[in-house]
Amino acid sequence: MAAERPIRILFLGGHGRSGSTLVSRALGAAEGASCVGELRYLWTQGVTKNQLCGCRRRFATCEFWQEVGRAAFDGWQNVDAAEMAGLHHSVMRIRHVPRHVLPGADGPFARRVQRYADTMATVYRGISEVSGSSVIVDSSKFPTSALLLRRVPGIDLRIVQLVRGPHGVVHSWSRKVRRADKGGRLMATHSPAQTAAEWLAFNAAIESFRLTSTPWTLMRYEDFVARPHRELARVLEFAGLPSAGTPFLGDGTIDLPADHSVAGNPMRIRTGVVPLKADEEWRTAMRPGRRRIVTAFTAPGMLRYGYPLR
């Protein structure tokens, strides 16, 4: 019997608040692709907490995710979501990156990683079967999620490192924003120091995939919103999809269909025509002193990714 065709995953990696929800939804709207959002939160936000899917239905009433559960496990009730959430917490934190990459890892940690990887392989196969798409877009971002995918059997992994200038990221993480997809609860906030440090660490970890056999490409958020046709066509070709399959892109706008993002930014439930414009609020809202501190702290990364220090 012929071997199963590998499932191609287009993984968006980098730091949060870098535009990954918008970019992943644009990629998922292309012919032959499906966006599932931040799949790392499947067991908590989806299976356990029954949060809203991108289609505006609760996870338990979303036909797509219920079909995935049936295809993968003969129903979500047949997998221990609490165990999976616990495994995720115990092996997928950013501090565990060295344990994922060091050769010869063995023992309880390695066994937990393998258990989690095998289960996620079943989930990806279910998504592939139900969606019928040749590419699944996963915007989980975390380096550990990408490292896990390298272990998942039957996966053809391709990584898009999505970078946004650090000042915009720091400002976004400091704002108080209510989540329309979670009953108006406030989004998490982080201090500027924590965000700046994570911006450097996450991007360095994702860029390290250039040293492996995993296909990798870079996209800057600012380039995407300024030249969406060019940037989207380039990444779709990288994913092995037709670059012309983007009729939803207009002149400075994008017409977003509903998708099945299991988690992500609140804009994942927004549909219809959305303007493509970079969020540059930080330029007027960020105090000069904080701006200089962020620049000084992240200068190596800014230079690396083409952001001017002034």
C-alpha positions, 0 to 999 in steps of 0.5 A, a space after each residue: 500500500 502506498 505511503 500516506 502523503 505528508 501533511 504540509 503545515 505552514 507555521 507562522 513563528 515569531 512574537 505575539 502581536 505581530 499581525 499573525 492573525 491577519 496574515 494567517 487568515 489571508 494565507 488561509 483564504 487562498 486556494 488550497 489552504 485552511 487556517 486553524 489559528 493558534 492550534 497550541 491552544 486547542 486543548 484549553 481554549 477549544 476542547 476544555 473551555 468551549 470558546 468561540 471558533 473563528 466561525 463565531 460558533 462555540 467549539 462544541 457546536 462548530 461542525 468543522 471541529 466536531 468532524 475533526 474530532 470524529 476523524 481523529 479520535 471518533 469524537 473529542 470525548 475519547 481523548 483526555 483533554 486535561 492530560 493533553 493540556 497538562 502535557 502541553 504545559 509541561 513540555 511546550 514552555 519557551 524555557 524548554 527550547 534547549 531540551 527540545 534541541 539537545 541531541 540524545 534527549 531521553 527520559 520522562 521529558 522525551 516520553 512526554 514530548 513524544 506522547 504529545 507529538 503523536 496525539 497532535 499528529 492525529 489531530 493534524 491528520 483529522 484537520 487534513 481529512 476534514 478540510 481537504 486542503 493541501 496546506 494547513 496554516 498554524 499561527 501558534 508562533 511559539 518556537 517550541 510549537 515549531 520544534 514539536 512539529 519537527 517530531 510529528 510523524 507525517 508532517 511536511 513543515 514549512 516556517 514563515 518567520 513573521 516579524 513586526 517592529 519591536 516598538 509596535 509589539 511593545 505598545 500593543 502588549 501594553 494596551 488594554 483591549 477587550 476581547 469580543 470573542 471572550 465576552 469582553 474580557 481584557 487581553 493579557 498585557 506584558 511589561 515593555 521589558 518582558 516584551 522586548 526580551 521575548 521579541 529578541 528571544 522568540 525571533 532568534 529561536 525561530 530564525 535558528 530554523 535556517 540552520 536546519 533542513 526545515 524550509 524557512 522564509 521571513 515576512 515583515 508585517 509592515 511589508 505585508 500591509 504595504 505590498 500584500 499582493 507581492 508578499 502573499 504571492 511569495 509566501 504562497 509559492 513557498 508553501 507550494 500553492 498557486 500565487 494567483 489564488 488571492 481574489 480576496 485582496 483589493 486595493 489596500 483592503 482584504 475581504 476575509 471569509 469566516 474560518 475555523 481559527 481555534 484561538 488567536 487575536 479577537 480579529 479572528 472572528 471579523 469577516 468582510 472587507 478590512 483595510 490593510 493598514 499598519 497599526 502605527 499608534 505607537 509613534 504618537 502614543 509611546 513616550 520618547 523615553 520608553 521609545 529610546 529604551 526599546 530601541 537600545 534593548 532591541 537594536 541588534 534585532 532591529 538592525 537584523 530585520 531592517 528596522 531603522 534605529 531612528 
